[in-house]
Amino acid sequence: LNPYLGLFFMTVINKNNLKKYSYGYKAAKNRLNNTMILLPVTQEKEPDFWVMEQYIKYLVFIKRREYLLKYLLPVLDE
């Protein structure tokens, strides 16, 4: 597990179970053990960790680029 895969898993868990868990019905370890999450798979039906990692890297790249274009470039033009 690396930071990119961790971000992918946390996003999938949070997005799929946002309405399922609340303050009174917390996402405890035993409840999460019974939670099913959908992941991309390879032809051999194994989780495709490479695709998950590349997707998060792509999103990070896009966000960094947006930040640079919005905040850094106007400062450099002055």
SULJORA-V359944 format. One line per field, one symbol per residue. burial: + if it has 9 or more other ideal C-beta (glycine too) atoms within 8 Angstrom, else -. A space follows every 50 residues. Layout:
burial = ???
This chain:
burial = ---++++++--++--++-------------++---------------+-- -++-+++--+------++---++-----
